[in-house]
Amino acid sequence: MQRGNQTQVTEFIILGFSDYPNLQVLLFVVFLCIYLVTLMGNLTILTLICVDSRLHTPMYFFLRNLGFLDVCLTSCTLPKMLSIYLMDDNRISFVGCMTQLYLLMSFTGVEFFLLTAMAYDRYVAICNPLRYSVIMNKRLCALLSLISWVIGFLDPLTQSLSISYSSFCGHNMIDHFFCDFQTIMQLSCSDTSSIKLLTNTLNLSLAIVSLVLILTSYSYIISSILKMQSVKGRYKVFSTCSSHLTVVTIYYGSVIFVYLIPISESTRSVHKLLDTSYSTVIPMMNPIIYSLRNKDIKAALKKGMEGRTGS
């Protein structure tokens, strides 16, 4: 690939944990298990929500979106990671790397806004229960979902295109499990300060807006719960949003740590693990978290298993 008078790289080498050759088999088994559990968990929830009419509510509409998103997010990185360990081929084409980078950034952004939409859904359900079905109608749910996906895919478009037109003068070793934004920026021999500024500004702005909206929703939710006289009633109401709150805490916590800890030789391994956690581990945990504390999901699963046994 030629740009100007410089010879550009046509592929990248994903290093992963190549410094620890004895761990390669273990890493393959771990990532394979994560991928299988993620697919099985999220596809199970998607199926249950589709076939069980009791789950055709706004909350499960957004949960279905989240499940589909988690399948896409893990499928963006894990198959390539598995092929590296299985086939001992850690090469990825320039176009493939840029595509993976764009999709990873897009899916991450969509998750921020889907979690925000789910927080608003819980706010309406708890603070305006009598008007819940009127406010959270199908049209609004579809609109909030559409906005989440559109903004998520539009936000990183400019940054991704800018990165793809940067110069990579022979430096093609990605010290990560996938095409990570910060790691790729360190490989570029162009002046990437404007790209970094644009990316950090947009990502930080969207993350702050999303977090503020979530915190605002939960401030009203907590205020409404505290006004309840019955302790049992408080617990019952809070349990309806505890799963979502758990996912938000884990997801935002991981992302914040990734951006707060500067990349250096001593923190590079930590960055790898944190990046991997919110792109692979959290999508695996989401269906588990929502299933363990959700009576409707448990009932639908039990009904499905009984129906299968009976047939």
N, C-alpha and C positions, 0 to 999 in steps of 0.2 A: 504494500500500500504506500503510495507516494503523496506527500503533501508538501508543496513548496520544493525545496532542494534537499529535504531530510528524508531519510528512510524510516518509515514508521513501523511499529510492531504490528504484526497481523494476528497475533495470539498472545494470550497471557498464560502464566503458569500458576495454578492455585496451590500454595504450599501446605495449607492446613496445619496439621501437627507433624510435619515431615521430620522435625528435629527428634521425634520420639518414634522411631521405626517399630519398636516393640509394641506400640499401642495401636497399630494400624488395624489389626483384626478386631480388637476390642471396640475401636471407634466405629468400624463398619457395623458390628452387631448392635451397638447402641443407637446409631442413627437409623438403622433399618427398623429397629423396634419402635423408635419414636415416630417414624413415618407411618408404619403400619397401624399403630395405636391412634395416631392423628386421623388417618383416613377412616378407620373403623368407627371411631368415636363420633366424628363430625358427620359422616355419611349416615350413621344410625340415627342421629338427631334429625338430620334433614329428612330422612324417610319417615320417621315418626310424626314430624310436624306436618308433612304432606298428607299422610294417610289418616291421621286421627283428627276428626272434625273439632274435638274439644280444644285442640291446640291452634285453631285458626283465629288467633287473637293478635293484636299489635305486638305484644311482648315477644311472642314466638315468631312473628314475621321478621323482626329484627334479629332474633337468635338464628333464624334460618339464613339470613344474610351473613351473619357472623360465621356460621359453620361453613358456608360456601367460600367465604373469604379465607378462612384458615386453611382449607384444602388447597386453595390457589397459592397462598403464601408459602406453605411448606413445599408444594410441588415446584415452586420457583427455584428452590435451592437444594433440597435434599436428594432428588434423583441424580443431579450432577455430583454431589458429594459422595453418594454411594458408588457411582461409576468410577470415581477416582480410586477408591479403595478396592473395588472389585476387579477393575481392569488395569489398575496401575497406570492410568493415563490422566494426568492432572492438567492437561491442556484445555483451554477454552478459547474459541475464536474471538476476535475483537468485537464483531457484531453480536455474538452470543453474550459476551461479557456486558456490553452496553445495554442489551435488551434485558438481561437479568438485573442489572443495576436499576433500570427504569421501573421494571415490574415490582422489584422489592421495595423501592421508595413509594410507589403508587399504592401497593397493598397496605403498607404501613400507615400511610395517610388515610386511607379508607377506614382502617380500623379505629383511628382516633375519632372520626366523625360518626361512625356507627355506634361507638360507645357513648358518644354525646347524645345521639338520638335515643338510645336506650335509657339514658339518665332522664331525659325529658319525658319519656313514656312512663317511667316509675314516678316522676313528680306528679304527672296528671292523674295517675292511678291512685296515689295516696292523698294528694291534696285536693283533687277535684273528682272524687269517685263517682258522684252522681252524673257528671257530664263526661265521664271518661269515653264512653262509646261514641259520643257526639264529636268530641274534640279529636280523638285518635281514630278517625275514620280511615277507610282504605286509601282515599286520595292523599291525605296528609302523610300516612305511612309510606306510600310509594314515593311521594315527593321528597321526604327526608332521606329515604334510601337512595334515590337518584342523585340528590345533592351530594351525599357522602361519596358515591362512586365517581361522580363527575369531577368534584374538587380534588379527590384523591389522585385521579389520573392526570388532571391538568397541572396541578402544583409542581411536580418534578419534571415536567416536559422541557421547560427552558433549561434547567440545570443539566439534564441528561444530554440534550443536544449540544450544549456548550462543552461538556466533558468529552463527548465523542469527537469534537473538532479540535481538541487540545492535542499537543504533540507528545508522543511517547517515544523517546529516542533510544530504543533498545532496552529500556528498563521495564521488564514485563513480569517480574516475580511478585505475585500477590500473596502477602503473608497473612492469609485469612482462609476461611472455609468457602467463601464465595466472593463475588465482585462487590466489595464494600466501598462506599463512597469515599470515606476518609483515607483508606489505604490506596485507592486508585489516584487520588489527588497527590499523594506523596510520590507517585511514580512519574507524574507528568513533568516534562521539562519546559512547559509553558508557564506563563504567569497566571496562576489560578486564583489569585487573591480575590478577583471580582466574582468568580464562580463560588468560592467559599462564602463570601459576604452575602451573595444573593441567596444561596442555599440556606445558610444559617438564619438569615432574616426571615425568609418565607417559612421555613420549618418551625422556627421558634415562635413566630407570630401565630401560625395555625395551631401549634400545640398549646400556646397560652390561651388563645380564644376557646379552644376545645376544653381545656382544663377549667377555665373560669366558668363556662356554661355548666359543666358537670358539678363543680363546687356550689354554684348558685342553686342548681336543682336540689342537691343534697342538703343545703342549708334550709331550704323550705321543707324538705322531707323530714329532717330531724326536728325542726320546729313543730311540725304537725304531729309527729310521734310523741314528743314531750307533752303535748297538750292532752293526750289521751289519759283517762283515769285508770283504766285497766292495764296491769302489768302484762297479762296474757295477751291483751289486744296489741300492746306495743311490740311484743316479741313477734306476734303473728304478722304484723304489718312490716316490721323491719326485715323479717325473713324473706319477704318477697323481693327485696333489693340487695340482700347480703351477697348473693352470688355475683351480681354485676359489680358491686363495690369491691369485692375481692379481685376480680379480673382487672378492674381499673387500677387498683393499687399496685398489682404485680406488673402490669404493662407499663404504666407511667414510671414506676420505680426503675425498671430495667432501662427504659429509654433515657431517663434523666441521668442515670449513672454513666451511660455510654457517652453522653455529651459533656458531662462535668469532668470526667477523668481524662486528662490530656494523654494522647498517645506517645509513649516512649518505649524504650527497650524493656523497661521493668514492668510496664503496664500493658504491653501488647497482648499477652496471654489472657489477661483479665478482660480486655476489650473483645477478644475473640469469643470468650465464653458468654459475655453479656449480650453481644450481637446475636449469637446463636440462640440464646435463651428466648429473646422476644420474637425471633423469626422461626423457631422450631419447637421449643419447649412449651411456650405459652399457648400456641395453637393446639398442642396436644392436651394441655391442662384445661382449656376452656370447656369442652364437653363434659369432662369429669366434674369440674366445679359446678356446672349448671345442673348436672344429673343428680349429684349427691344431695343437694338441698332443694330439689324440685319434685314435689309430689305428683304433679301432672305428668312430667317426663317419666317418672318411675311407673305410674299407673299405665301410661301408654306403652311402655316397654314390656310391662308384665302382661298386658292385654295382647300385645303382639306375639310374645313368647307362648302364651296359652293357646292362641289361635293356631300357631305353627305346630304346637304339640298335638292339639286336637285333630289337625288335618293329617 
